[in-house]
Amino acid sequence: MIRFNRRWQGMAAPLAFIGFTLHHGSVQAQEDARTPQEITEHCAAVKASVEEAGFADQVSVSCDNGYAYLSSTSYPDHPLMTGIVGTNEQVPIPAADYAAPIPLAATAGTTPKTRDSALAVAVNGVPIFDYTGGGEMSQEDLHHHQTQHDTLLTEQLDDCGGHAGRGDDYHYHIAPSCMMDAMENAGDDAIIGWAFDGFPIFGNNNPDGSPIAAQALDVCNGQADETFGYRYHTSDEAPYIVQCLMGEVADFDALPRIAPLRAAKGSEPMQPGRPPAGGVDDLVFTQFDSGSRSLDYAYKGEAYYIRYTPSDTPNCYHMETRTVTNNGALKRGEYCR
């Protein structure tokens, strides 16, 4: 195992190549400005962050063509969905062939960038979004707190900081607390994830354990780092986690999205759920060893649920639902990634 620390054993100098010089152009142009050793060292840092956290059995890391790819099902090994009141009536289902690309020639820029999907990936392979629930963040919105779209304030998140999105994909919107507690190297100096611009994410404190000074974090929830040039943080106050990307991204529009479920032949297309007004009661997500799952909850005294069982076709599921979105109508079908 590669042992990661902030001194980088064997390195002659910090990773100054990941500094604040703005480079325009492609990742290939950025990569050409780096030495092979520097690219290798950044790859090693990404691999070490997964291995030392204890998630190597859930996430594979490969480096190729200037990127480290974190491949996973995006389905974490911790409790899911517990504590949600403002449910969007979606259920977490494993992704198919999800691979998060982390540039190995990370270069800080000057213009923050946002999108209505993941901005980063945790070291357990789960995507990380900004704090809004449906892609409501725009360039103009970065500088003020959108309380009406805050997934934490509107009780859309489970006790671990995540929920299932419109594509029935599990992801985090705030600090992934359950994952962080389970990390074998848990602590202030542990990397908890990587943003899609190549920079690492740490917890609420500086890596040396000292508190982060007031106003030290920028609009994306990041600050300068002596090892990587730049780093992101989680925080107790909004924006809670990575809100935007401050680094350069070669093809921002091509960043990955988990494919939504599609109706198999003979099944009715599935419509995204809508949060029932006022929230639901007693939401429980049950996971069975067979791979079947059941999300059960009550709304205005009536019982509702979303249940699925893996079918014989890879990445396909037999689903049965009774949701508020569908006015309590019972629906069945087969759906695939």
N, C-alpha and C positions, 0 to 999 in steps of 0.2 A: 504494500500500500504506500502511496505517496503521502507523506505527512505534510499538510499545508500549514504554514504559519506565516506571519506577516514579515518575517525576515527572509523568507525563502532561502532555505539551506542550499548553499552552493552557488547562489547568485552573487555576482559582483556588485550589482546595484539594484535599486528598486525598479519596478516596472514603469520607468519613466516614459516608455514608448506609448503608454496609454494616458498621456497627459492632456493638456488643454489646447493643444494646437488644433485649429480647425482645418480639416482636410475635406475638400469637396471632391465629388466623383465617386467611383465605384469602390466596392470592398476590395476588388483586385488592386486598385491603385493604392489603397491604404495598406494592403498586405505587402505590396512591393516595397513599401517604405520601412517594413519591419524585417528584422533578421529572422532566419529560420528558428534560432534559439528562442527569440521572444515569442514567436507564434507557439512553439512547443511548450513554453512555460505557461502561457495563458491556458492552453488546452489542459495542462497538468493541474492548474488551479481549479478549473471547472470539474474535472474528474475527481479531484481530492475532496471538493465540497460535497459531492454526492456520497463518496465512499466513507468519509469520516462521519457524516451524519447518520450512516447506517442504512442508506436506501439503495445500495448497489443491486439488491435483489429485486427492486421495483423499477429502477431507472437504469437504462444503459446509456453510456456516453461515448460517442465516436467523434473524431475530429477529421474534417476533410474540407478542402477548398476554402479555407479561411474561416470555418465555423466549427463550433462544438455543437453537436446535436444531442439533446436530452430526449430520449425516446421512452414513452410510457403509455399506459392506458388512461392516464389522468385521473385514475380512481384511487384515492388514498386509503391507507390501512389505518384509519382512525374512525371514531363515530361520525356519522353523517346526519345532517338535517335536524338534529335535536335542538329545540329552542326556537324554531321558526314560528312566527305568528303571521307575518305578511307574506305568506307563500304565493309564488307565482304559478302554482299547480304544475310544476315540472319535477322530474325525478332523476337522480343521478344514474347514468348508464355509462359503462366504460367506453372510451374512445377507441377508434381503430387506427393503428399506425400513426399515432401522434408523435411528432418530432419537433421540438422547440429549437430554433437556430440561435446560437449565441456567437456574435462576431468575435474573432480572436484578435482583431486589430481595432479594439475599441477606441473611438476618437470622440472626445467631447465637443459639442457644438455650442451654438448660441441661441438657437430657436427651439423652444419646447414643442414636442409633437404628441398628439393624442389620437386615439382611435376608439371605435365602439367594440373592442374585443381585447384580448389579452395583450398586456404590455411586457409581461415577464413570465417566468416559470419558477416555481419553488423547487428546492432540491429533491422533493419527493415526486416530481413530475407533474404537479398540478398547476395549471395556468393561474396567473395573477392578473386581475383587472383593476381599473381604478374603482373608487368607492361608489360610483353611480350604477344604477341597476339595469339600464337599457341603452347605454351608449349616449346618454344625454350630455356628456362632457364635450365642449367645443373649445376651440382656441381662446375664445373670449371668456369662457367660464372658468378658466384655470385659476383666476385670481380672486374668486369669491366662492364661498361654501354654498353648494346647492342642497339645502336641507331637505327640500321636497323630494329629491332623488337620492338621498343618502341611504344606502342599503342597511347601514347599522341603525340609524335613527328610525327608519320605517320597519324595523324588525324583520327584515328579509333574510337575515343571516343566521346560520346555526351557531352553536356554542364554540365551534372551531374556526369561525371567520369566513365560512364559505356557504355556497348553496348551488343548486342545479339551475343553469341558465335556460334560455329559450330553446337551446339545442339539446336539452337534457344532459348537459355537460357540467360536471362539478368543477368549480373554480373558487378562488379566494377574492374577497374585496377589501379585506383588512388583514392585519397580522395573522398568519396561520398558527394560532396559539397551540392547538393540539399537536400539530407537526413539530413545532418548536420544542414543546415539552418532551416529545419522544426522541429528539435528536440525540445520538450518542455523544456528540461533541457540543451539546447545548451550552451556550455562554455568549457573552457579548462579542467575542472574536469569531464566532461561527457565521459563515455565509449561509443565509437562509434561502437564497434564490439568485437568479440572474435575469437582468432586464434584457430586452431584445436589442439593445444597443451595445451589449457586451460588458456592462458594468455590474458589480455585485450588489446585493441587498443585505443589509444587516438589521439588527433589532433596534430597540428604542435608544440604546446607548452607543457611544463611540466604541470601536473595537477594543480599546484599552480599558473599558469599563467606566470611563468618566461620562457624566451627563452631557448631552448635547446642549450647547449654549442657546439661549433664546434667540430666535430669528436666524439661526445658523443655516437651517435648511432652506433651499430655494423652492420655487413653485412646484417642482417635480418631486419634492421631498428628498432632495439629495444635497451633497456637499463635497468639497474636495477631499481626496484621500491620498496619503503619501505613498501607498503601494500601487494602487490601481489608477491614480489620477482623479478618480471620482467614484462616489458610492451613493446608494440610496439607503433609506432607513424606513422602519415602521415608526408609528407615533400614536399616542393615545388620542390625540386630537386630529380632526380632519386636516389633511386628506388620508391619514391612517397608514398609507403605503404608497407605492409608486403611483403618481398621479399622471405622469407624462414621461416621455423619453427626452433627456437632454442631450444624449449622444447622437452621433451620425448613424443613419440607417440607410443602406444602399438602395433598397427597394421597399419603402414603408408599406405600400399597398399590397405587397406580396407576403407580408407576415402571416403566419398560419392561423387558421380558424378550425375548430373542430367541426367536422361535417355533421349537420343535423340529421335526425332520423327521417327516413323516407318510407312511405307506405309500400309494402310488397304488393305484388299482383293480387288483386281482389280485395285489398284493404282500403278503407276510406282515408284520405289524407288527414294527417293530424294537425290541428291548429294549436299555436302556442297558447299556454294558459295565461289568465289575467288574474292579478291579485284580488281576491274577494274583498269588498269594502269592509273595513273594520277588522280584518284579519280573521284567522281561524283559531280553533281551540284544540288542545291535546294532540298536536301533530306528532306522530311517531313513525320512524322509518325502521323497518325490520329487514334484516339480511339473513338469508337462509344458506346453509352450506351447499345446497343444490345450485345456487346462483340466482334463485328467485328473490325478488325484492317486493316490499309492500310499503307504500306511503299512505297512512291512514290519518284522518283528521275529521273534525266536526265543524259545521258552520250553521249557526242559528238552529242548533239542536238536531240537525240532520247529519248522517254519516256519509263521508266521501272517501274515495281512495284512488290510487294509481298503483297497479300491480303489473309485474312483468316476469317472464320466465324465458331463459335462452332457448331459441329454437334449434333445429338441427342444422340450419344454415349459419355459417360463421358470421358474427357481428349482427345477427338478427334476433328479434325478441317477440314473443307473443305477449300482447298487452291487453289488459282489461281495465277500463277506467270508469269512474263515476265522479265527475268534477262539477264544481260550481260554474266554471266556464261554460260547460255544456248543459247547464240547467238540470243537472242530475241524471241525464240520459246515460244509459249503460252502453259503452262502446267497446268493441273487441277488434283486434287486427294484428297483423304481423308487420313489424317495422325494423328497418335495417339502417346501419350507418352508411 
